[in-house]
Amino acid sequence: LPDNLAVPAEAKSQLLNKLNQITTSAGMGGSQANPRFVITASISIGTKDIIPGPPQMIAQNLDITFFVGDALSKTLFSSTTLSLKGVGTNENKAFIEAFKGINPRNKDLAAFLEEGKKKILDYYVSQCDFLLKNAQTMAQQQKYEDAIYQLALVPEVCQDCYFKALDLQTKIYQTMVDEDGKVKLNRAKTTWAAAQNPQGAEQAADILATINPNAACQPEVTALIKTMQAKIKADEAARWAFKLKQYEDKIAAQ
């Protein structure tokens, strides 16, 4: 719902719940994870009457217009209007009573949502190649997570585009893993080269442990680990041999 909707907060929450019920009942419920296609509402107050008490009551006649559209391109897909009346001891309660009268399974609402759904599907049919190309461009710019996110928004009901997006997601994810692995491997090599001792080996190993096992550089990771192990083992053997030689020389001198 727009922030500037002239409705008290409690009543606004009631209207938001109704929007969720409307989409859920039609099997079209979404989440903030995909903010592109939205259902929203605007309110027009026809009449507002004060009914003498006690208690004094407020009666409002409202026209609520529902919209389904593309929030990014500001494109309207479908709309419908319901006329409602709410009566309460204050304006907030009058709004709430009016919103309670919204039937999520109203035939006009069902037709309105079906029209919106068709246009959303038409969007993916007509724009699929563009979406895929845009994701590839983002991947080339190393914006891997953004590319995967955009592809993940394609709904399953658009089967052809959905499967193409799924295949491309897999490729981009593998590229992301490979690039990340390459960077970390180079950092581990630099760390080891700067300090070829147990401490340096431990620091390098910590870096290598963060590389995805599916990264293309995994054979190089294994090779580096073996090199470090051999070096540490050789150094330890040499250190022991040196100490042993010192001992033997001391015995011989005595």
N, C-alpha and C positions, 0 to 999 in steps of 0.2 A: 504494500500500500504506500502511496506517496506520503512524504512527511507533512506536506501542507494540507492534507485532507482535514477539513473542518469538522472533526468528530472527536468527542472526549476519548481519552486513552482507553478506558475500560470498554467502551462501545467499539472502538477501533479493533481491539483484541478479539471481540466477538465476531466482527466482520471478517477478520483474517482467518479465524477458525472456519467460518462458513466457506471461504474461498478454498481452503484445504479440503473440506468435506466435498465440495463440488468436484474438484479434480480427482480426488480419491475414488469417489463413487463412479466416476467414468473411467477409472483405470489409467489416469493420466497424471497422478501425483508425482511431483518432482521434489527438488531441494535447492538450496542455495548453491550447490555444487555446479548447477547448470543455470546461470542467471540470464541466459539469452532469451528464451521464450517464456513469457510471463502471462499470468492472468491477474488483472487488477480491476478496480472499480472506482467510479466517481459518483458523487451524490448531489442530487438537486432537490432542495426543499420546496415543495409546492405551496403548502399552507402550514401555518403554525398557530394553533389556537390554545388559549388559556381557558381551562374549564374550572369554574369556581368550585371551592370545596365546601366543607373540609373533607378530605385534603384537596388542595388545589392540584389540578393535573395539567399536563402539557400534552397536546395531541398534535402529531406531525404527519403530514402526507409526504412521502419521499418517492422520488424516482431514482433507482439505483441502476446505473449503466455499467455492465460488465464488458471488459475488453480482453481479447487474447492477441498478443502481438510479439514482434521482435524488438526487444529492448535495445539492441545495439544499433540496428538500422532505423529504429523508430517507425517500423512498418506495422500498420493495423491489419490483422487477419480476419477478425470477426468481432461482432458486438451484439448485445441484446439488452433490453431495459425491462426491469420489473418495477411495478408500482406497489408500494407498501405503506402501511399505516402503523404508527407506534404511539402508545399512550403510556405515560409514566408520571411519577411525582416530580421528576426533574428532567432536564434535557437528555442527560446521559441514559436514564432508564427508558425514555421514549425511544431513543435510537436503538437500544438493546432489544426492546420489544419488537421493533420493526424488523431488525436483522434476524430475530428468531423465526420470523415468518418466511424466511428464504428456504425453500425446499430444494436440497441439493439434487433431487431427481426430477425437478421441474422439466417438462418436455421442451420448453423454450431454451432452458439452459443446456439441455442435452444436445439439441440441434446446434446451438451456438458453439459448444465445445467440439462437436464433430467437424464443423466447418473449419475451426481453428486447427484441429489436428490434421486435416487434409492439407491445409496450406503449409503447415510445418513439414509434413512429409514431402510435399512438392518442392519445398525449399532444398531439402537434401538431395532429391533426385536431380534437380537442375544445377545445383551448386557443388555436387560431389567432387568433380574433377578439380575445381578451384580449391576446395578445402584440402584435398590431398596434396596439390601442388604447393599450397601455402605452408602446410606442415613440413614438406620436404625443404622448402626455403628456410624455415626456422631451424631445422636440423642442421643445414649447411652453415648457419650462423651460430651453431653450437647452443641454440636455445632448445635443447632436447626436451626438457620437462614441459615447456610451453607447447611444443609440437605434440607430445603425447597427450597432454591435457585436451587440446583441441580435437584430436582424433577420438578421444574417449567420449566426447559429447555426442557423437553420432548415435542415434537411438537404434536399438535392435530391429525395430519394425521396418527400417529402411535396409532390408537385407543386403542388397548388392553393395551399397555404399558402406554399410557396417562391416562387411567382411573385408572389403578393400582397406578400410581404415584399420581393422584389426591386424591385417598382414603388415601394413606400414608401421603400425605401433611396434610390432615385434622387431622389425629391422632397425628402427630408430633407437629402440631400447638397447639392442645389442651394440649399436654404434656408440651410444652413451656409455655403456659399461666398458667397452674396449678403450675409449678415449680416457675415461677416468682411471682405468687400470694402467694405461701407459704413463700417465702423469705421476701416479703414485709409485710405480716401479722406478722411474727415473729419480724420484725423490729419495727412495730407499737406497738406490745405488750411490747417490751423492752422499748420503748419510754414512754409508758403509765405507766409502772411499776416504772420507774425512777422519774416520776413527775405526781402524780395523782391529778392534779389540772386543772383549765381551760386552762392554757398554754400548759400543757402536752397533754391534750385531743385534743387541736387544732393541735398540731404537729403530733400526731398519726393519726388524721382524714385526714390530708394532705397526709400522706403516704397511707392510706387506699383508698383514692380517685383515686390513680394511678393503683389500681388492676383491671384487666379486669373483667367485670361483669359475664363473662362466666367461670371464674376460679372455680375449684372444692371447694375452700375454702370460697366461698361467704357466706354460712350459718354462718361460724365462724366470718367473717367480720361483718355481721349483729349483731351477738351476742355480739361482742366486743364493737360495737357502742352503743348498748343498755346498756351494763355494764357501760360504761363511762358516758352516759347520766344520769343513775340512781345515780351514785356516785356523779356527779357534783350537781345534784338536791338535793340529801341528804345533801351534804356539805353546800349548800346554805340555806337549811331549818334549819340545825343545827346552822349555823352562825346567821340567823335571830332570832332563838329561844334564842340563847345566848345573843344577843343584847337586846331582849325583856325582858329577865330575869334581865339583868343589870339595865334596866330602871325601872322595877317593884321593884327591891331591893332598888333603889335610892328613889323612891316614898315612899316606906314603911319606910325607914330610916328617911325621912323628916317628 
